[in-house]
Every structure is written in structure tokens, then in C-alpha cells.
Amino acid sequence: MNRYDAIVIGAGPSGSTAAAVLASKGRRVLAIEREKFPRYHVGESLIPYTYFPLERIGMIERMKKSHFPSKYSVQFVGRSGNLSQPFYFFEHLKHEAACTWQVLRSEFDQMLMDNAREKGAEVLEETKVTETIDEDGTVSGVRAKTKDGGTLEFRAPITIDASGRDSLSMLRNNWRVRDDQLKKISIWTYYKGALRDPGRDEGATTIASIPERGWFWYIPLPDDMVSVGVVAESDYLYRDTRDLEEIFLREVTNNRWIEKHLAIGRRTEPLRVTGEFSYRSRYTAADGLVLTGDAFGFLDPVFSSGLFFALRGGELVADAVDAALTAGDYSAGRFNNYADEMCSGMEAMRRLVYAFYDHGFSFADLMKEHPDLSPDLTDCLIGNLSRDFEPLFKAVSKFAAVPDPLSHGRPLSAA
């Protein structure tokens, strides 16, 4: 029988979280994943408040037993190689969530999918959703193709699009709106045997500066591997050449800390590149359809917010869909509160990202003038986004241009 309470397109972190929550509530849910897990994905760093959606779906003990490195802090490195005092999460957050993890996405995403199955969700892999079924302006299901070319049709009163960056709904409806001020590109790879800092700093995320407000990430992973990538404006990175090898090695020499840490390691993967990765969907929902995770939006990765928004979004959308099923109301407007919470959290982090890239801004100057706002800044960085950050950004505006909230991202009926 191909009729369900809810269909989830995609079984990545957001889709698997949504499926697990709905199945735990007794809903008949189907997640359709185009790839075969495990599969590669970038975006390996968790922030503390990812703990709570993981706890909700019963994943914390599995994370504690995993071989993922513990992450106690984030640290910043100037161009000269000088390291700041690490920002330890436990100094602000008195909860075990203050210790989070650096994850191999191939394993982490598999764990989330397996968990959704164990909770009672059905998951189809190697099956690609090709279109939604629209009847009288309402999405009532999906059509999909198997790896053998067979065609399948599934019906449900509500479909959750968690199909990731290549969002089916954004592409089909031309809903993707890029953030014009965050047109960065990233070039990244992996090293084995690169230098790690001692003690509890071994698993820290490091943000290392290069010219023109560019930066490197340096993320320790299991099995002596490190994820390392450079993010900057395309005009800066491509100023001399478009050869990725030349660009990456050139920029490594622009930060002494990165150069030193990579010197003893061996690169194990080819260089990868992606660009213009900050975007948000014009709409978050239509009748019978709601978007979540990267299928709804993605923000520049400097503060490692991607997995937080994926997991939190999956949890929130599942609760909203469960309420819609109970009410028998699958209209776009039913998801106004979900859209409010997602957009509010993304706007807080987006404002901080804009400040980071502003040449006139530094966190040190902000905290020197407004030490009383340190808890606000910390809450934003660790993902405690369900609060009022206006005092913080009023202070930030003295040092950097603070963007107005984006007007899009609302349900179609309320836009």
C-alpha cells in the first residue's frame, strides 16, 4: 500500500530526524533517498545545541559510544598564526551539551537513517523523487524512479522536502534566492597525519584568517584525518589562476598556523570546490508541502551552523506536520509558526556572519566595549537561538553593517 501519513524527500540529517520524530509519534512515514548510504558529504562540525534534537530522537548514547572526536571549543587564528584563547563552550553552558562532536558524515548520516528505521519509518534508498503530484493546487504525493528505472507513486496529505542543496521544490518552482552579500566559494580536501593541538583542544574547530576576510576551517576527524578548506570571495581566490591546486597551496602559505599544521600531513583526497552556498527558499511551504534543512536554506559555514539547522529544522517540521495531521489541515498557512522559528534563528546567525566578513568588525572590540553582551554572543554561536538578540545586534551595528531580515522564506499563502 503506497499511502502514508507523510512522505519525506531525502534521508539526510534533516529528513531522517523528521522521519524519526514522526514515526515516534505513531505516524506512517516514508523517507525516499536517492543515494545509497553510506555516502560522502561535507559539513562535519556540530555546535552544542545540536545535542537537543539528537537527544529527542535517541541518538546521544550512540554519539558517546562513537569514535567521533569530542569538540569542546572553537578557536580563532590570525594571519600571523597567533592563536586566540580557545572559546570553551562549558564556560558558558553548564550542561553536557557543551561537549559536542566532529563527525564523519558518511557514518553520522547512516546512523541517523538507521535510527529513523528503528523508530518505525520506512526508508527507500537509491530511489529518486522526480516530481510532486499536484492536484487542484495541493501536493498530494510524489513520483519516483528506482535505480532500475522503474516508476513508483506514493500518496500522503503532506510531503516534507528535505532533499538537500539540490532541493526539488526550489529547482522545480524557481524558489532559490541567493544571498548577494555572501557570494563566497570554498575549496577543501582532507589530510592524514596533520598536526593536532594537545589535550582537550585536539578536537577544536579552528577558524584561521587569510587576506580579504577569507578563512580556513580545520576540523579534526576520526582515524587521524583532518578536514581543511578555504573560503573567500571568488575574485580573491581566482585572482591569479583557476587551478585549484595552485590556489589551495598559495592560500595555505597565507596563514602560518595552517601551514605548520598541514606540513607533517599527507593529503588523501582530491580538492573539491563549491560556490555561492548561502541561499534561502522564496517560500517555506505550499499547500501539502513544507521545506526543511538545506532544501529550505543554507548559511555560510563559518560558524558551523549547517548541521544545527538541519537537525533542529527536522525536529520542528516533524512537530508541525504532526499537528497538521491531527488538525486535518495541510494548507501552507498551517506552517507559519514553523517558518517564524526557522527564519528567526537563521536571521540571528546571518547577522553574525555579516559582521564576521565586515572589515571594520572584530569580536574583541565588541566584547571590550560591551562585556555584558558576552552571554548573548555565546548563545548565538552555540545555537541557543530562541531568544531576543536585538541588544546584541544594536551593539554590533556600531562596528559593522547589520543586514535587514530577508523578506522571503514565508509560507506561500502568507507571503
Secondary structure, DSSP 8 states (H G I E B T S, - for coil): --B-SEEEE--SHHHHHHHHHHHHTT--EEEE-SS-SS------B--GGGHHHHHHTT-HHHHHHS---EE-EEEEE-TT--B---EEGGGT--SGGGSEEB--HHHHHHHHHHHHHHHT-EEE-SEEEEEEEEETTEEEEEEEEETTS-EEEEE-SEEEE---TT-HHHHHHT-EEE-GGG-EEEEEEEEES----SGGGGG-EEEEEETTTEEEEEEEETTTEEEEEEEEEHHHHTSS---HHHHHHHHHTT-HHHHHHHHT-EE-S--EEEE---EEESEEEETTEEE-GGGTEE--GGG--HHHHHHHHHHHHHHHHHHHHHHT---GGGGHHHHHHHHHHHHHHHHHHHHHH-TT--HHHHHHH-GGGHHHHHHHHHT--SS--HHHHHHHTTTS------S--EEGGG-
